[in-house]
Amino acid sequence: MLRLIGALLLLAGTGGYSFCCCMEMRRRLNCLHEMKRMYELLVSQIDYCMAAFPEACRMTSGDVQEPFGTMLTAIYEEAESGSGKPFPQIWEEQTKRLSPQSALKRSDQRLLTEFSRSLGYADGELQKQAFAKVISELTAEIQNAKAHMAEREKLIMSFGVMGGLLVVIILL
């Protein structure tokens, strides 16, 4: 009787772990969508409201989900505090603080962090080009993630359950 309970708990554990891995992939996809939305909102604030980049960060921070809203608020506050740091450095520091909280991969984090290096602080055309580039890269990454998500989820769930069954058979 105890062996049966142990086997069921082991299968539930491996199945639960597989489910958590699948949920992490979905969280990443949602994060990518929100990051793309954040950039699109920043573009609209800069284009239509003619806002400076720090001010656009403040105006956009309330419209995006966490952790991006907090990041944009922190960027605005540090830029307006008069610390003397250049804006790209502020952006990079704040995005690095965001990384542990999010479900983004290193390549996604790199895309978020390195955006500021191609950003011209005062030149509107340079800003538009930087935004267009990062939005197109995000769109491609989202499409790639969506295309492979279903098969990866099936694979992860299959390996999780089969691995649990293998361990149960070995232990019995």
C-alpha positions in Angstrom: 0.0 0.0 0.0 2.8 2.4 0.9 4.6 1.6 -2.4 1.5 2.5 -4.4 1.1 5.8 -2.5 4.8 6.5 -3.1 4.5 5.6 -6.8 1.5 7.9 -7.2 3.2 10.8 -5.4 6.3 10.3 -7.5 4.2 10.5 -10.7 2.4 13.5 -9.4 5.7 15.2 -8.6 7.2 14.6 -12.1 4.0 15.6 -13.8 3.8 18.7 -11.7 7.4 19.6 -12.4 6.7 19.2 -16.2 3.6 21.4 -15.8 5.7 24.1 -14.1 8.2 24.0 -16.9 5.4 24.5 -19.4 4.0 27.4 -17.4 7.4 29.0 -17.4 7.4 28.9 -21.2 4.0 30.6 -21.2 5.2 33.3 -18.8 8.2 34.0 -21.1 5.8 34.4 -24.0 3.6 36.8 -22.0 6.7 38.8 -20.9 7.8 39.1 -24.6 4.4 40.4 -25.5 4.4 42.9 -22.7 8.0 44.0 -23.6 6.9 44.6 -27.2 3.8 46.5 -26.0 6.1 48.6 -23.8 8.3 49.6 -26.7 5.3 50.4 -28.9 3.9 52.6 -26.1 7.2 54.4 -25.7 7.3 55.0 -29.5 3.8 56.5 -29.4 4.7 58.8 -26.5 7.8 60.0 -28.2 6.2 60.4 -31.6 2.8 61.9 -30.8 3.4 63.6 -27.5 6.9 64.7 -28.5 8.1 63.7 -25.0 11.7 63.3 -24.0 12.7 59.7 -23.4 12.7 59.8 -19.6 9.3 61.5 -19.6 8.0 58.9 -22.0 9.1 56.3 -19.5 7.1 57.9 -16.8 4.0 58.2 -18.9 4.2 54.6 -20.1 5.0 53.1 -16.7 1.3 53.0 -15.6 0.2 51.3 -18.8 2.5 48.3 -18.8 2.4 45.3 -16.5 5.0 44.5 -13.9 7.9 44.2 -13.7 8.2 46.7 -16.7 6.2 49.4 -15.0 8.4 49.5 -12.0 11.5 49.5 -14.2 10.3 52.5 -16.3 9.4 54.4 -13.1 12.9 53.8 -11.7 14.5 54.9 -15.0 12.5 58.1 -15.0 13.3 58.8 -11.3 17.0 58.2 -11.7 17.2 60.3 -15.0 15.4 63.2 -13.3 17.4 63.0 -10.1 20.3 64.7 -11.7 22.8 61.9 -11.0 24.8 62.9 -14.0 24.7 59.4 -15.5 24.0 59.1 -19.3 20.6 57.8 -20.1 21.9 54.5 -21.7 23.7 53.7 -18.5 20.6 54.3 -16.4 18.5 52.1 -18.8 21.1 49.3 -18.7 21.4 49.3 -14.8 17.6 49.2 -14.4 17.1 46.4 -16.9 19.7 44.3 -15.2 17.8 44.7 -11.9 14.7 43.5 -13.7 16.2 40.3 -14.9 15.9 38.0 -11.8 12.1 38.8 -11.5 11.2 38.0 -15.1 10.8 34.8 -17.1 13.0 36.1 -19.9 15.9 34.1 -21.4 19.4 35.6 -21.6 18.9 36.5 -25.2 15.6 38.4 -24.3 17.4 40.1 -21.5 20.2 41.1 -23.8 17.6 42.5 -26.3 16.2 44.6 -23.4 19.5 45.7 -22.0 21.3 46.5 -25.3 18.5 48.6 -26.7 19.8 51.7 -25.0 23.2 51.4 -26.7 21.6 52.1 -30.1 19.4 54.8 -28.8 20.1 58.4 -29.7 19.0 60.5 -26.7 18.1 63.7 -28.6 17.8 62.5 -32.2 14.2 61.5 -33.0 15.1 59.6 -36.2 17.7 57.5 -34.4 15.2 56.7 -31.7 12.6 55.6 -34.3 15.2 53.4 -35.9 16.2 51.8 -32.6 12.6 51.2 -31.7 11.8 49.7 -35.1 14.7 47.4 -34.8 13.9 46.1 -31.4 10.2 45.7 -32.1 11.0 43.7 -35.3 13.4 41.5 -33.3 10.8 41.0 -30.6 8.1 40.1 -33.2 10.4 37.5 -34.7 11.2 36.0 -31.2 7.5 35.9 -30.3 6.6 34.1 -33.6 9.5 31.6 -33.0 8.3 31.0 -29.4 4.7 30.4 -30.5 5.7 28.1 -33.3 7.6 25.8 -31.1 5.6 26.0 -27.9 3.0 23.3 -28.6 5.6 20.7 -29.5 7.9 21.6 -26.6 5.0 21.4 -24.1 4.1 17.9 -25.4 7.7 16.8 -25.2 8.2 18.2 -21.7 5.0 16.6 -20.4 5.9 13.3 -22.1 9.4 13.2 -20.7 8.2 14.2 -17.2 5.5 11.5 -17.0 7.7 8.8 -18.7 10.6 9.7 -16.4 8.4 9.3 -13.4 7.1 6.0 -14.7 10.7 4.8 -15.2 11.7 5.7 -11.7 8.6 3.9 -10.3 9.4 0.8 -12.3 13.0 0.9 -11.1 12.0 1.4 -7.5 9.3 -1.3 -7.5 
